[in-house]
Amino acid sequence: MQFATLVFWKNLRAIRLGVILVAMFGLSWIHAATDRPQTQKNSRVAKPIGTSDGTRKVVKARGVKPATLRVSAPPKPSFGHIAGLHGVLDPLSLKSSVALVIDQETHEVLVSKNDQAVLPIASITKLMTGVIISQADLPMDEMLTLTQDDVDTEKGSSSRLRVGTTLTRGELLHLALMSSENRAAHALGRTFPGGLAAFVALMNAKAQMLGMAATRYVEPTGLSSKNQSSAKDLATLVNAAHADPTLREFSTSAGYQVAVGRKTLQFNNTNRLVKNPSWDIGLQKTGYISEAGQCLVMQTKIAGRKLIMVFLDSAGKLSRLGDAERVRRWVESGGVAVQKVKAVDPSKTVDG
């Protein structure tokens, strides 16, 4: 009996010691788990990774919605900024580094600012594209299909017109002039008789025929900064394009719908002034790439005068429209003296 009691107490002490050891080990394991770095496989802490487009993508654990933190890159200076054209002041305080306003009928120069400087012209290019297409007397109801060749590889711009979309030549021309649709403009040049090279050659030949000596085209959209011209040359182009009823209608329509498969896509004009009842616009075209800045050309009637306006390398998207408004108010107020700033020597401008 005494022996059995002794064995019981020894076993009880062993059990107590085991319980204490297990408790101590458990506490150590808990502390270790608590202090473990939060970057292990099952961690729910966000981890940023780099992406090819310059953003920082935050990747979270399963079940947690990822977020994207965009890292803004410094704005790329335009050719006009690099050439110092924005340092030239003018009496109307225009935000465009290049400007030209002339009377379409008398050819009187009302406003001139760096009008011979040769700069990239962005989608103003599409105005010449429209001239070539319209004068080629091709069937406007011919169906043309967009291909991978029409996708922008120059700037990587997007488009609502997918590869495989089939529209008429007239619809593509309308979208190119009104909404500045790059794939539409490229398809017009690609499908031209003789191909894209022949089309671009005609663009340059037409420019020379019109006396646009400072103008050069390398493609039909304006995405390339090698498409360059001067305000003086572009005023000549606007005057020639304005004589074409199709170009007047397509470039100034406020909106346009096209049927793509089972969908109907609504496109709008890139120039909001066409919807403004205080403006009488006969032809217009906008343009933008970083090298060119914000651009605008128009034929309009102000205070009974038919005017051609050219604004290149404007500081912002709205400032080119603001410059047009400044000129309009000045003309309406009776300003008749020529507001002229000495033109920059074209040889001193930046070569693209």
C-alpha positions, 0 to 999 in steps of 0.5 A, a space after each residue: 500500500 505504501 509502495 503504491 502511494 509512493 508511485 502515485 505521487 512520483 507519477 503526479 510530479 512527472 505529469 505536473 512537470 510535463 504540463 509546465 514544459 508543454 505550457 512553456 513551449 506553447 508560449 514560446 511558439 506563440 511569441 515566435 509566431 507573433 514576431 514573425 515577419 509579415 511577408 510570408 506566403 500567407 501574409 495579407 500585407 500589400 506588396 508593391 511591384 513595378 509594371 512596364 507602364 511606370 505604375 506601382 501595382 499593389 498586390 494583395 492576398 487572395 480575396 483583397 481587391 488590388 489597387 494601382 498607385 500611379 507614379 506621375 512622370 514629369 511632362 515632356 517638353 514640346 518642341 516649342 518649349 525647347 526652342 524657347 518660343 513660349 518666351 515670346 510675348 504678344 499684345 493679346 497674351 496668347 498661351 500658344 507659342 505660335 499663332 496666326 490670324 488672317 482675313 480669308 478674303 483680303 489676306 490681311 494679317 491680324 495676329 502673327 506670332 512665330 508664324 514661320 516656326 516649323 513645329 510638329 502639328 499632331 492631328 492637324 495632319 488629318 486635314 491633309 489626309 482628308 484633302 487627299 481622300 476627298 479629292 481622289 474621287 474614291 467611292 465613299 460607300 466602299 467598305 474598309 476593314 481595320 487591321 493590326 497595321 492600323 493600331 498605333 505603335 508610335 504613341 500606344 494610343 487607344 481606340 474604340 474601333 477594334 481590329 476587324 471593324 468594317 466601316 465605309 470610307 466616308 464613315 472613317 473620314 468623318 471620324 478622322 476629321 471630327 473625332 481625330 480617330 487615329 485608326 480611321 485615318 491610318 486605314 484611309 491611307 493604308 487602303 489608298 490605291 498604291 498603299 500607304 507610301 503612295 498616299 504619303 507621297 501625295 500628301 507631300 506633293 499636295 503641300 508643295 503644290 499649295 506652296 507649303 514649303 516648310 511642311 513635311 508628312 511621314 504618315 496620315 495620323 499626326 502621331 509622328 512628331 516628324 509631321 511638321 509645318 508652320 502656322 503660315 503653311 497651315 493657314 494655306 491648308 485651311 483655306 484650301 480645305 474650306 473649299 471642300 463641302 465634305 471636309 467642312 461638314 465632317 470637321 464641324 459636326 457635333 457628333 456622329 454615330 456608327 454601327 459596329 457589329 451589334 453596337 452603335 458607337 457615339 463619337 463627339 467632336 474634339 472641339 467644343 466650340 462647334 457646339 457654342 452658338 456664339 461661334 460660326 465655324 466653317 472648318 476646324 481641326 484639333 491636335 495633340 502629341 507631347 512634342 506638338 502641344 495643344 493645336 487648333 486650326 479653324 475657319 470662322 466668321 467674326 464680326 462679319 469677317 471670314 477669318 482663318 485661325 492657327 494656334 500651335 503649341 498651346 500650354 493646355 487643352 483649354 488654353 487653345 480655345 481660350 486663345 481663340 476666344 481672346 482673338 474673337 473678343 479683340 476682333 469684336 471690340 474693333 481691333 484692327 491694328 495688326 498684332 504682330 510679333 517678329 517671327 522666329 527664324 525657322 532654321 533655329 527651331 528644333 528639328 524633329 
